Amino acid sequence: QVQLVESGGGLVQAGGSLELSCAASRTMYSINDMGWYRQAPGKQRELVASITRGARTNYLDSVKGRFTISRDNTKNMVYLQMNSLKPEDTAVYFCNARIVTSTWANDYWGQGTQVTVSS
């Protein structure tokens, strides 16, 4: 039902900034929650930030005050502005979208984009 395409990853020095973007394909269904996850080598995938359709947000404690998630419901896009990046932020970042109906629910994932923060 939904394809997600991420962009904006790259290499940045500690203290720098990046903005990730995720574009969702057109769907007959309304997208409920959207979010960004990340996975570093040898570690479990973790939720970095999420946002509801009504713009209610939630953040991983370690990124609070540094990252900001936002979305544009008209364009079916979600963004992650990342400031004051640290080496420990290095990971593959994945966009997620959830569709929930009265009878089923599905999660959709982007291909991932690499974020590397150097010292």
OpenMM code with the backbone's topology and positions (N, CA, C; nanometers):
from openmm import Vec3, app, unit

residues = "GLN VAL GLN LEU VAL GLU SER GLY GLY GLY LEU VAL GLN ALA GLY GLY SER LEU GLU LEU SER CYS ALA ALA SER ARG THR MET TYR SER ILE ASN ASP MET GLY TRP TYR ARG GLN ALA PRO GLY LYS GLN ARG GLU LEU VAL ALA SER ILE THR ARG GLY ALA ARG THR ASN TYR LEU ASP SER VAL LYS GLY ARG PHE THR ILE SER ARG ASP ASN THR LYS ASN MET VAL TYR LEU GLN MET ASN SER LEU LYS PRO GLU ASP THR ALA VAL TYR PHE CYS ASN ALA ARG ILE VAL THR SER THR TRP ALA ASN ASP TYR TRP GLY GLN GLY THR GLN VAL THR VAL SER SER".split()
positions = [
    Vec3(0.0811, -0.1216, 0.0000),
    Vec3(0.0000, 0.0000, 0.0000),
    Vec3(0.0845, 0.1267, 0.0000),
    Vec3(0.1997, 0.1214, 0.0678),
    Vec3(0.2801, 0.2413, 0.0842),
    Vec3(0.4268, 0.2105, 0.0580),
    Vec3(0.4896, 0.2953, -0.0190),
    Vec3(0.6334, 0.2923, -0.0366),
    Vec3(0.6930, 0.4170, 0.0264),
    Vec3(0.8040, 0.4004, 0.0973),
    Vec3(0.8695, 0.5098, 0.1649),
    Vec3(1.0099, 0.5273, 0.1085),
    Vec3(1.0462, 0.6501, 0.0799),
    Vec3(1.1772, 0.6809, 0.0257),
    Vec3(1.2424, 0.7873, 0.1123),
    Vec3(1.3590, 0.7546, 0.1679),
    Vec3(1.4312, 0.8449, 0.2556),
    Vec3(1.5424, 0.9166, 0.1804),
    Vec3(1.5773, 1.0328, 0.2302),
    Vec3(1.6891, 1.1074, 0.1764),
    Vec3(1.7463, 1.1960, 0.2863),
    Vec3(1.8676, 1.2438, 0.2652),
    Vec3(1.9269, 1.3393, 0.3565),
    Vec3(2.0392, 1.2870, 0.4432),
    Vec3(2.0645, 1.1573, 0.4397),
    Vec3(2.1736, 1.1026, 0.5182),
    Vec3(2.3077, 1.1423, 0.4609),
    Vec3(2.4118, 1.1160, 0.5374),
    Vec3(2.5452, 1.1485, 0.4918),
    Vec3(2.6452, 1.1479, 0.6036),
    Vec3(2.7603, 1.2047, 0.5749),
    Vec3(2.8705, 1.2138, 0.6697),
    Vec3(2.8793, 1.3558, 0.7227),
    Vec3(2.8876, 1.3681, 0.8536),
    Vec3(2.8954, 1.4991, 0.9164),
    Vec3(2.9859, 1.4908, 1.0387),
    Vec3(3.0516, 1.5999, 1.0704),
    Vec3(3.1350, 1.6044, 1.1895),
    Vec3(3.0502, 1.6251, 1.3141),
    Vec3(3.1023, 1.5814, 1.4269),
    Vec3(3.0332, 1.6008, 1.5538),
    Vec3(2.9983, 1.7475, 1.5731),
    Vec3(2.8763, 1.7707, 1.6188),
    Vec3(2.8275, 1.9062, 1.6366),
    Vec3(2.7528, 1.9603, 1.5168),
    Vec3(2.7582, 1.8905, 1.4064),
    Vec3(2.6917, 1.9340, 1.2853),
    Vec3(2.5450, 1.8960, 1.2820),
    Vec3(2.4817, 1.9256, 1.1693),
    Vec3(2.3385, 1.9029, 1.1531),
    Vec3(2.3078, 1.8332, 1.0227),
    Vec3(2.1998, 1.7585, 1.0224),
    Vec3(2.1450, 1.6965, 0.9032),
    Vec3(1.9935, 1.6964, 0.9149),
    Vec3(1.9256, 1.7007, 0.8017),
    Vec3(1.7816, 1.6835, 0.8008),
    Vec3(1.7468, 1.5652, 0.7120),
    Vec3(1.6771, 1.4694, 0.7686),
    Vec3(1.6297, 1.3550, 0.6945),
    Vec3(1.4871, 1.3797, 0.6472),
    Vec3(1.4580, 1.3339, 0.5274),
    Vec3(1.3242, 1.3458, 0.4713),
    Vec3(1.2751, 1.2084, 0.4293),
    Vec3(1.1466, 1.1882, 0.4399),
    Vec3(1.0852, 1.0630, 0.3989),
    Vec3(0.9560, 1.0943, 0.3263),
    Vec3(0.9454, 1.0472, 0.2036),
    Vec3(0.8268, 1.0680, 0.1225),
    Vec3(0.7495, 0.9373, 0.1105),
    Vec3(0.6232, 0.9415, 0.1436),
    Vec3(0.5361, 0.8253, 0.1331),
    Vec3(0.4542, 0.8328, 0.0055),
    Vec3(0.4384, 0.7194, -0.0591),
    Vec3(0.3591, 0.7149, -0.1807),
    Vec3(0.2114, 0.7356, -0.1495),
    Vec3(0.1382, 0.7739, -0.2515),
    Vec3(-0.0045, 0.7969, -0.2355),
    Vec3(-0.0735, 0.6681, -0.1936),
    Vec3(-0.1676, 0.6807, -0.1030),
    Vec3(-0.2417, 0.5653, -0.0539),
    Vec3(-0.3877, 0.6018, -0.0363),
    Vec3(-0.4728, 0.5016, -0.0493),
    Vec3(-0.6150, 0.5225, -0.0268),
    Vec3(-0.6461, 0.5418, 0.1208),
    Vec3(-0.5545, 0.4981, 0.2052),
    Vec3(-0.5754, 0.5041, 0.3492),
    Vec3(-0.4970, 0.6176, 0.4113),
    Vec3(-0.5488, 0.6701, 0.5195),
    Vec3(-0.4785, 0.7727, 0.5942),
    Vec3(-0.3656, 0.7094, 0.6745),
    Vec3(-0.2501, 0.7726, 0.6712),
    Vec3(-0.1373, 0.7264, 0.7503),
    Vec3(-0.1547, 0.7766, 0.8927),
    Vec3(-0.1453, 0.6866, 0.9867),
    Vec3(-0.1594, 0.7235, 1.1270),
    Vec3(-0.0269, 0.7770, 1.1813),
    Vec3(0.0453, 0.6955, 1.2564),
    Vec3(0.1726, 0.7412, 1.3099),
    Vec3(0.2844, 0.7273, 1.2069),
    Vec3(0.3822, 0.8151, 1.2165),
    Vec3(0.5046, 0.8041, 1.1398),
    Vec3(0.6213, 0.8190, 1.2364),
    Vec3(0.7338, 0.7651, 1.1987),
    Vec3(0.8473, 0.7745, 1.2888),
    Vec3(0.9791, 0.7456, 1.2222),
    Vec3(1.0828, 0.7681, 1.2985),
    Vec3(1.2187, 0.7380, 1.2570),
    Vec3(1.2804, 0.6409, 1.3562),
    Vec3(1.3369, 0.5347, 1.3043),
    Vec3(1.4110, 0.4370, 1.3817),
    Vec3(1.5560, 0.4388, 1.3361),
    Vec3(1.6439, 0.3867, 1.4195),
    Vec3(1.7823, 0.3736, 1.3783),
    Vec3(1.8406, 0.2436, 1.4304),
    Vec3(1.9401, 0.1948, 1.3599),
    Vec3(2.0082, 0.0736, 1.3999),
    Vec3(2.1570, 0.0872, 1.3718),
    Vec3(2.2350, 0.0770, 1.4773),
    Vec3(2.3797, 0.0785, 1.4663),
    Vec3(2.4301, -0.0648, 1.4610),
    Vec3(2.5481, -0.0868, 1.4031),
    Vec3(2.6025, -0.2222, 1.3959),
    Vec3(2.6103, -0.2883, 1.5329),
    Vec3(2.5596, -0.4098, 1.5420),
    Vec3(2.5636, -0.4839, 1.6662),
    Vec3(2.4617, -0.4427, 1.7696),
    Vec3(2.3736, -0.3502, 1.7355),
    Vec3(2.2735, -0.3031, 1.8294),
    Vec3(2.1330, -0.3249, 1.7745),
    Vec3(2.0364, -0.3242, 1.8641),
    Vec3(1.8978, -0.3393, 1.8245),
    Vec3(1.8439, -0.2102, 1.7635),
    Vec3(1.7453, -0.2260, 1.6770),
    Vec3(1.6795, -0.1102, 1.6208),
    Vec3(1.5996, -0.0398, 1.7302),
    Vec3(1.6090, 0.0916, 1.7343),
    Vec3(1.5409, 0.1680, 1.8361),
    Vec3(1.4617, 0.2821, 1.7754),
    Vec3(1.3528, 0.3151, 1.8415),
    Vec3(1.2708, 0.4273, 1.7987),
    Vec3(1.3378, 0.5569, 1.8398),
    Vec3(1.3621, 0.6436, 1.7427),
    Vec3(1.4240, 0.7718, 1.7686),
    Vec3(1.3191, 0.8783, 1.7963),
    Vec3(1.2192, 0.8844, 1.7121),
    Vec3(1.1135, 0.9837, 1.7266),
    Vec3(0.9901, 0.9373, 1.6525),
    Vec3(0.8750, 0.9736, 1.7035),
    Vec3(0.7494, 0.9412, 1.6377),
    Vec3(0.6581, 1.0622, 1.6410),
    Vec3(0.5627, 1.0624, 1.5497),
    Vec3(0.4685, 1.1727, 1.5418),
    Vec3(0.3344, 1.1208, 1.4929),
    Vec3(0.2287, 1.1608, 1.5605),
    Vec3(0.0949, 1.1210, 1.5198),
    Vec3(0.0450, 1.2117, 1.4091),
    Vec3(-0.0683, 1.1745, 1.3507),
    Vec3(-0.1260, 1.2569, 1.2464),
    Vec3(-0.1616, 1.3953, 1.3002),
    Vec3(-0.1957, 1.4025, 1.4283),
    Vec3(-0.2263, 1.5289, 1.4924),
    Vec3(-0.1046, 1.6019, 1.5463),
    Vec3(0.0157, 1.5537, 1.5127),
    Vec3(0.1420, 1.6195, 1.5448),
    Vec3(0.1858, 1.6035, 1.6907),
    Vec3(0.1349, 1.5050, 1.7589),
    Vec3(0.1856, 1.4725, 1.8913),
    Vec3(0.3162, 1.3954, 1.8745),
    Vec3(0.4197, 1.4345, 1.9467),
    Vec3(0.5526, 1.3779, 1.9260),
    Vec3(0.6050, 1.3034, 2.0475),
    Vec3(0.6988, 1.2144, 2.0209),
    Vec3(0.7669, 1.1393, 2.1246),
    Vec3(0.9116, 1.1200, 2.0803),
    Vec3(1.0054, 1.1317, 2.1750),
    Vec3(1.1468, 1.1224, 2.1426),
    Vec3(1.2210, 1.0270, 2.2340),
    Vec3(1.3211, 0.9640, 2.1774),
    Vec3(1.4176, 0.8894, 2.2566),
    Vec3(1.4877, 0.9884, 2.3496),
    Vec3(1.5070, 0.9503, 2.4749),
    Vec3(1.5640, 1.0419, 2.5726),
    Vec3(1.6965, 1.1027, 2.5274),
    Vec3(1.7800, 1.0237, 2.4648),
    Vec3(1.9128, 1.0701, 2.4281),
    Vec3(1.9139, 1.1726, 2.3150),
    Vec3(1.8013, 1.1914, 2.2471),
    Vec3(1.7968, 1.2893, 2.1387),
    Vec3(1.7085, 1.4087, 2.1706),
    Vec3(1.6438, 1.4080, 2.2846),
    Vec3(1.5581, 1.5199, 2.3226),
    Vec3(1.6382, 1.6488, 2.3287),
    Vec3(1.5828, 1.7518, 2.2707),
    Vec3(1.6498, 1.8799, 2.2663),
    Vec3(1.7437, 1.8964, 2.1497),
    Vec3(1.7740, 1.7873, 2.0807),
    Vec3(1.8642, 1.7928, 1.9661),
    Vec3(1.7933, 1.7611, 1.8345),
    Vec3(1.6978, 1.6688, 1.8384),
    Vec3(1.6259, 1.6267, 1.7182),
    Vec3(1.4827, 1.6790, 1.7219),
    Vec3(1.4295, 1.7079, 1.6052),
    Vec3(1.2910, 1.7508, 1.5925),
    Vec3(1.2246, 1.6759, 1.4779),
    Vec3(1.1134, 1.6111, 1.5071),
    Vec3(1.0374, 1.5418, 1.4040),
    Vec3(0.9181, 1.6273, 1.3642),
    Vec3(0.8854, 1.6271, 1.2373),
    Vec3(0.7705, 1.7008, 1.1878),
    Vec3(0.7123, 1.6270, 1.0682),
    Vec3(0.5917, 1.6648, 1.0290),
    Vec3(0.5292, 1.6000, 0.9143),
    Vec3(0.4399, 1.6971, 0.8398),
    Vec3(0.4188, 1.6658, 0.7148),
    Vec3(0.3295, 1.7404, 0.6295),
    Vec3(0.2279, 1.6400, 0.5765),
    Vec3(0.1084, 1.6423, 0.6312),
    Vec3(0.0077, 1.5437, 0.5941),
    Vec3(-0.0387, 1.5579, 0.4497),
    Vec3(-0.0384, 1.6799, 0.3991),
    Vec3(-0.0792, 1.7025, 0.2614),
    Vec3(0.0174, 1.6376, 0.1635),
    Vec3(0.1469, 1.6471, 0.1941),
    Vec3(0.2501, 1.5918, 0.1075),
    Vec3(0.2875, 1.4485, 0.1430),
    Vec3(0.2327, 1.3968, 0.2519),
    Vec3(0.2688, 1.2633, 0.3006),
    Vec3(0.4193, 1.2520, 0.3240),
    Vec3(0.4736, 1.3494, 0.3930),
    Vec3(0.6158, 1.3500, 0.4227),
    Vec3(0.6410, 1.3659, 0.5719),
    Vec3(0.7497, 1.3094, 0.6172),
    Vec3(0.7940, 1.3245, 0.7538),
    Vec3(0.9419, 1.3613, 0.7513),
    Vec3(0.9826, 1.4439, 0.8476),
    Vec3(1.1181, 1.4957, 0.8511),
    Vec3(1.1796, 1.4721, 0.9886),
    Vec3(1.3104, 1.4658, 0.9905),
    Vec3(1.3828, 1.4600, 1.1160),
    Vec3(1.4999, 1.5570, 1.1076),
    Vec3(1.4878, 1.6680, 1.1777),
    Vec3(1.5964, 1.7639, 1.1864),
    Vec3(1.6869, 1.7224, 1.3010),
    Vec3(1.8131, 1.7000, 1.2708),
    Vec3(1.9087, 1.6529, 1.3689),
    Vec3(2.0174, 1.7579, 1.3877),
    Vec3(2.0267, 1.8102, 1.5078),
    Vec3(2.1273, 1.9093, 1.5422),
    Vec3(2.2206, 1.8547, 1.6494),
    Vec3(2.3346, 1.9190, 1.6637),
    Vec3(2.4330, 1.8800, 1.7652),
    Vec3(2.4617, 1.7309, 1.7609),
    Vec3(2.4874, 1.6817, 1.6427),
    Vec3(2.5071, 1.5386, 1.6243),
    Vec3(2.6314, 1.4888, 1.6972),
    Vec3(2.6211, 1.3674, 1.7481),
    Vec3(2.7274, 1.3026, 1.8219),
    Vec3(2.7676, 1.1737, 1.7516),
    Vec3(2.8897, 1.1267, 1.7726),
    Vec3(2.9301, 0.9997, 1.7106),
    Vec3(2.8355, 0.8844, 1.7423),
    Vec3(2.7778, 0.8834, 1.8602),
    Vec3(2.6858, 0.7771, 1.8970),
    Vec3(2.5535, 0.7820, 1.8209),
    Vec3(2.5305, 0.8884, 1.7445),
    Vec3(2.4134, 0.8955, 1.6577),
    Vec3(2.4351, 0.8191, 1.5272),
    Vec3(2.5558, 0.7745, 1.5026),
    Vec3(2.5866, 0.7020, 1.3802),
    Vec3(2.5034, 0.5745, 1.3716),
    Vec3(2.4310, 0.5592, 1.2628),
    Vec3(2.3427, 0.4446, 1.2440),
    Vec3(2.2767, 0.4545, 1.1075),
    Vec3(2.2090, 0.3482, 1.0706),
    Vec3(2.1184, 0.3532, 0.9568),
    Vec3(1.9828, 0.3972, 1.0099),
    Vec3(1.9286, 0.5006, 0.9517),
    Vec3(1.8007, 0.5546, 0.9946),
    Vec3(1.6905, 0.5098, 0.8991),
    Vec3(1.5819, 0.4600, 0.9566),
    Vec3(1.4705, 0.4068, 0.8796),
    Vec3(1.3437, 0.4871, 0.9057),
    Vec3(1.2750, 0.5189, 0.8010),
    Vec3(1.1445, 0.5823, 0.8107),
    Vec3(1.0371, 0.4755, 0.8274),
    Vec3(0.9391, 0.5044, 0.9100),
    Vec3(0.8295, 0.4115, 0.9351),
    Vec3(0.6957, 0.4825, 0.9246),
    Vec3(0.5996, 0.4145, 0.8667),
    Vec3(0.4631, 0.4655, 0.8603),
    Vec3(0.3677, 0.3542, 0.8976),
    Vec3(0.2663, 0.3890, 0.9734),
    Vec3(0.1688, 0.2907, 1.0178),
    Vec3(0.0300, 0.3281, 0.9688),
    Vec3(-0.0374, 0.2292, 0.9139),
    Vec3(-0.1764, 0.2452, 0.8728),
    Vec3(-0.2613, 0.1521, 0.9572),
    Vec3(-0.3631, 0.2067, 1.0181),
    Vec3(-0.4529, 0.1305, 1.1038),
    Vec3(-0.5955, 0.1493, 1.0550),
    Vec3(-0.6645, 0.0391, 1.0319),
    Vec3(-0.8061, 0.0427, 0.9974),
    Vec3(-0.8821, -0.0373, 1.1020),
    Vec3(-1.0109, -0.0495, 1.0828),
    Vec3(-1.0921, -0.1251, 1.1767),
    Vec3(-1.0641, -0.2747, 1.1713),
    Vec3(-1.0011, -0.3208, 1.0633),
    Vec3(-0.9792, -0.4639, 1.0469),
    Vec3(-0.8334, -0.5065, 1.0355),
    Vec3(-0.7433, -0.4147, 1.0057),
    Vec3(-0.6030, -0.4509, 0.9935),
    Vec3(-0.5126, -0.3334, 1.0208),
    Vec3(-0.3865, -0.3650, 1.0469),
    Vec3(-0.2849, -0.2640, 1.0693),
    Vec3(-0.1538, -0.3122, 1.0090),
    Vec3(-0.0825, -0.2220, 0.9446),
    Vec3(0.0448, -0.2567, 0.8828),
    Vec3(0.1485, -0.1484, 0.9068),
    Vec3(0.2715, -0.1915, 0.9200),
    Vec3(0.3856, -0.1010, 0.9268),
    Vec3(0.4631, -0.1083, 0.7966),
    Vec3(0.5034, 0.0074, 0.7474),
    Vec3(0.5803, 0.0164, 0.6242),
    Vec3(0.7138, 0.0826, 0.6540),
    Vec3(0.8175, 0.0373, 0.5851),
    Vec3(0.9530, 0.0815, 0.6130),
    Vec3(1.0240, 0.1301, 0.4885),
    Vec3(1.1046, 0.2323, 0.5061),
    Vec3(1.1924, 0.2762, 0.4001),
    Vec3(1.3149, 0.1875, 0.3922),
    Vec3(1.3986, 0.2141, 0.2939),
    Vec3(1.5167, 0.1309, 0.2716),
    Vec3(1.6303, 0.1624, 0.3689),
    Vec3(1.6222, 0.2743, 0.4356),
    Vec3(1.7251, 0.3165, 0.5283),
    Vec3(1.8237, 0.4122, 0.4650),
    Vec3(1.8728, 0.5050, 0.5437),
    Vec3(1.9748, 0.5984, 0.4978),
    Vec3(2.0826, 0.6087, 0.6046),
    Vec3(2.2070, 0.6044, 0.5616),
    Vec3(2.3196, 0.6023, 0.6534),
    Vec3(2.3514, 0.7420, 0.7038),
    Vec3(2.3644, 0.7533, 0.8346),
    Vec3(2.4117, 0.8752, 0.8981),
    Vec3(2.5400, 0.8409, 0.9733),
    Vec3(2.6473, 0.9083, 0.9379),
    Vec3(2.7755, 0.8844, 1.0018),
    Vec3(2.8273, 1.0150, 1.0610),
    Vec3(2.8551, 1.0132, 1.1896),
    Vec3(2.9038, 1.1310, 1.2601),
    Vec3(3.0466, 1.1034, 1.3053),
    Vec3(3.1395, 1.1816, 1.2575),
    Vec3(3.2796, 1.1635, 1.2898),
    Vec3(3.3228, 1.2589, 1.3997),
    Vec3(3.4287, 1.2204, 1.4711),
    Vec3(3.4828, 1.3042, 1.5776),
    Vec3(3.5724, 1.4125, 1.5207),
] * unit.nanometer
topology = app.Topology()
chain = topology.addChain("A")
for resn in residues:
    res = topology.addResidue(resn, chain)
    for name in ("N", "CA", "C"):
        topology.addAtom(name, app.Element.getBySymbol(name[0]), res)
